[in-house]
Amino acid sequence: MVTRKDFERIAEIIRSNSKGNSDGPILIKKHFVQDLIDYFSEENISFDPDKFRLACSDNNISFTLRIDDEVEF
């Protein structure tokens, strides 16, 4: 079960990986995914980082995600 603590930590990871530019904030995918892997690995010994990394990949194409909406917790 995902708890408030999990949502708060994930929000912190998103904030720490957001970089501003003239078009607004973006997420740096490589760093964002690695930070999530680090967190999920700490929380679940059965977590498989390779499966997660593969699930997050887009044919090995690197890109940035644009953040259009703020999420409040």
ZANUTOR-507716 format. One record per residue (C-alpha): residue in one letter; x, y, z. Coordinates in nm, 2 decimals. Layout:
r lummar=A c1=X c2=Y c3=Z
...
end
This chain:
r lummar=M c1=0.00 c2=0.00 c3=0.00
r lummar=V c1=0.13 c2=0.34 c3=-0.09
r lummar=T c1=0.12 c2=0.58 c3=0.21
r lummar=R c1=0.14 c2=0.95 c3=0.25
r lummar=K c1=0.51 c2=0.91 c3=0.33
r lummar=D c1=0.56 c2=0.75 c3=-0.02
r lummar=F c1=0.37 c2=1.03 c3=-0.20
r lummar=E c1=0.57 c2=1.29 c3=-0.01
r lummar=R c1=0.90 c2=1.12 c3=-0.10
r lummar=I c1=0.80 c2=1.08 c3=-0.46
r lummar=A c1=0.70 c2=1.45 c3=-0.48
r lummar=E c1=1.04 c2=1.54 c3=-0.33
r lummar=I c1=1.21 c2=1.33 c3=-0.60
r lummar=I c1=1.01 c2=1.51 c3=-0.87
r lummar=R c1=1.10 c2=1.85 c3=-0.73
r lummar=S c1=1.46 c2=1.76 c3=-0.70
r lummar=N c1=1.47 c2=1.65 c3=-1.07
r lummar=S c1=1.28 c2=1.95 c3=-1.20
r lummar=K c1=1.48 c2=2.21 c3=-1.39
r lummar=G c1=1.33 c2=2.54 c3=-1.51
r lummar=N c1=1.38 c2=2.69 c3=-1.85
r lummar=S c1=1.20 c2=2.94 c3=-2.07
r lummar=D c1=0.93 c2=2.68 c3=-2.15
r lummar=G c1=0.87 c2=2.60 c3=-1.79
r lummar=P c1=0.99 c2=2.31 c3=-1.56
r lummar=I c1=1.10 c2=1.99 c3=-1.71
r lummar=L c1=1.21 c2=1.65 c3=-1.56
r lummar=I c1=1.54 c2=1.50 c3=-1.65
r lummar=K c1=1.43 c2=1.15 c3=-1.72
r lummar=K c1=1.76 c2=0.97 c3=-1.66
r lummar=H c1=1.81 c2=1.12 c3=-1.31
r lummar=F c1=1.44 c2=1.10 c3=-1.22
r lummar=V c1=1.42 c2=0.73 c3=-1.30
r lummar=Q c1=1.74 c2=0.65 c3=-1.11
r lummar=D c1=1.62 c2=0.84 c3=-0.81
r lummar=L c1=1.29 c2=0.65 c3=-0.81
r lummar=I c1=1.49 c2=0.32 c3=-0.84
r lummar=D c1=1.70 c2=0.42 c3=-0.54
r lummar=Y c1=1.38 c2=0.49 c3=-0.34
r lummar=F c1=1.19 c2=0.19 c3=-0.44
r lummar=S c1=1.49 c2=-0.03 c3=-0.38
r lummar=E c1=1.51 c2=0.10 c3=-0.02
r lummar=E c1=1.14 c2=0.04 c3=0.04
r lummar=N c1=1.10 c2=-0.31 c3=-0.12
r lummar=I c1=1.37 c2=-0.58 c3=-0.12
r lummar=S c1=1.19 c2=-0.75 c3=-0.40
r lummar=F c1=1.20 c2=-0.45 c3=-0.63
r lummar=D c1=1.37 c2=-0.52 c3=-0.96
r lummar=P c1=1.55 c2=-0.21 c3=-1.09
r lummar=D c1=1.62 c2=-0.37 c3=-1.43
r lummar=K c1=1.25 c2=-0.44 c3=-1.49
r lummar=F c1=1.16 c2=-0.09 c3=-1.38
r lummar=R c1=1.43 c2=0.07 c3=-1.60
r lummar=L c1=1.31 c2=-0.13 c3=-1.90
r lummar=A c1=0.95 c2=-0.04 c3=-1.83
r lummar=C c1=1.05 c2=0.33 c3=-1.82
r lummar=S c1=1.25 c2=0.31 c3=-2.14
r lummar=D c1=1.12 c2=0.43 c3=-2.48
r lummar=N c1=1.34 c2=0.22 c3=-2.71
r lummar=N c1=1.64 c2=0.38 c3=-2.54
r lummar=I c1=1.54 c2=0.73 c3=-2.66
r lummar=S c1=1.63 c2=0.99 c3=-2.41
r lummar=F c1=1.39 c2=1.28 c3=-2.36
r lummar=T c1=1.26 c2=1.52 c3=-2.10
r lummar=L c1=0.91 c2=1.53 c3=-1.95
r lummar=R c1=0.73 c2=1.87 c3=-1.93
r lummar=I c1=0.55 c2=1.94 c3=-1.61
r lummar=D c1=0.23 c2=2.13 c3=-1.69
r lummar=D c1=0.03 c2=2.09 c3=-1.37
r lummar=E c1=0.13 c2=2.12 c3=-1.00
r lummar=V c1=0.03 c2=1.84 c3=-0.77
r lummar=E c1=-0.06 c2=1.91 c3=-0.41
r lummar=F c1=-0.05 c2=1.66 c3=-0.13
end
